Amino acid sequence: MAIVERLDKISNGRRTLGIRNPATLEDLGEIEVATEQDVREAVARARAAQPAWEAIGVEERAKYMWKLRDRLIERQDEIVDMVTKESGKTRIEALMMEVFACCDFITYWSKHAKKSLADRRGRVHLMRPMKYLKFVYRPHGVVGIITPWNGPIALALNPSVQALLAGNAVVLKPSEVTPFSTDILKDMMDEVGVPSDIFQVIVGDGETGGALLESGVDKISFTGSVATGRKIGEACGRNLIPCTLELGGKDPAIICSDVNLDRAANGVTFNAFFNTGQVCMSVERIYVVDDIADEFIGKVVDNAKALRQGAAGEFDVGSICMERQIGIIDRHVVDAREKGATIHTGGRRNPDLKGLFYEPTVISGVTHDMLIAREETFGPVMPIIRVKTEEEALELANDTDYGLTASVWTKDIKKGESLARRINAGSVVINDASLTYGILEAQFGGVKNSGVGRVNGAGALHAYCYEQPIIIDRFGRDTEPNWYPFTLKDYEGMQKALKFLYKTPIGRWMA
């Protein structure tokens, strides 16, 4: 259920897409593309149903989420089977990303929702004795969520749970590459009693996503490519609705000279090849100091050669999800080879496997004039760049249009933190990588071309609300000093107040 080649055709007046397994090239069915009218009707149903969902309160909404978590556990084998067929990833990757992480998402947000969304009291500094302030969190209304193929359930469920707990209705548009995993998610939502119009799924390609942008939703949450993110940001700006855009990365790893070499080599190997490198947080550039570079390269090459690639049984690295992505990977590798880089292992489609398999690849001698150092590869490729100093590594790490995550590998934590503070990235990990999305206490998002807005962290549920201040008068007097009529005495009194508040020590303290 990953598209190897798209089979567009018209059936009963409606467009359909054929889907194939990327690892076996087996035909796995087809989907019917939702039309603009379908999308508008779904949003209208969501808008009609949303007020009742908001009215039941956050504790009641959380009860549905707890039930959903239980269903995930009960149906885990079915989920893993479906995701591996759709995406070609390993079973343990599917279990880790699409079941384990999702159970954690639901548990964490459901535990914290009541406190996070509770009204809070505020102070009014100049009118402190007369007024008081309350902040309440109101859901946006109907949230459109557009998700990618590399984490078909996890990257759909995390924002959906946040939006639902906040009191919104959700219209989810999953990737056309992995549509059937989301069918299971919708089925589980229905099973636990989430009203059918509160969580809806519309399937289709970019045409369907474009219709969702113009359907009158109140917010868009998007995870995907920079090119598509730009179009979505433009549409949201035109329609004056908020959006969260979690886009691509070209994430650097800085390997310092004092590093634990075994940990760094093992960690970078995992974080470059996990999910066949199809993760926005994958390590895609490695900067290693010269005096340890040869030993480091030797270790990661040995690690890469030991990885087992396959479609059945026990294996470490799965297939690429789409034929188009294979083309991007190969273009980057060929460009690097032609410009003088050394391919230590891999560097080609796996000739021993039928499907969309690209061998785990390690390349050294990479320079910043190569595509593989500048463009997102999104595949099982580890480009290594030798540097003279850690300062040079830092300079090159920042020489990019991306800024999602980064990592620093060193035994000196103080030095690691100092380097981390100077990397232009949304988050940095020391002596590990690719962690931030799963650390729910931390905000996740990028700078530069890697996105707009943040997910997770303390304000995660607030991102699906607007904060509504309510200012309350304490005493209900007949008039206020600044109300009509205006008099010269009022003018003079205001001048005295200005002088007192901003020119005297006690006044400045009060203000």
Secondary structure, DSSP 8 states (H G I E B T S, - for coil): -EEEEEEEEEETTEEEEEEE-TTT--EEEEEE---HHHHHHHHHHHHHHHHHHHHT-HHHHHHHHHHHHHHHHHTHHHHHHHHHHHH---HHHHIIIIIIHHHHHHHHHHHHHHHHTS-EEE--STTTTTEEEEEEEEE-SEEEEE--SSSTTHHHHHHHHHHHHTT-EEEEE--TTSHHHHHHHHHHHHHTT--TTTEEE---SHHHHHHHHTTT-SEEEEES-HHHHHHHHHHHHHHT--EEEE----EEEEE-TTS-HHHHHHHHHHHHHGGGG-STT-EEEEEEEHHHHHHHHHHHHHHHHH--B-SSSS-SB---S-HHHHHHHHHHHHHHHHTT-EEEE--SB-TTSSSS-B--EEEES--TTSHHHHS---SSEEEEEEESSHHHHHHHHTSSS--SEEEEE-S-HHHHHHHHTTS-SSEEEES--S-GGG-TTS-B--SGGGEES-BSSTTTGGGGEEEEEEEEESS--S--TTSSS--HHHHHHHHHHHHHHHHSHHHHHH-
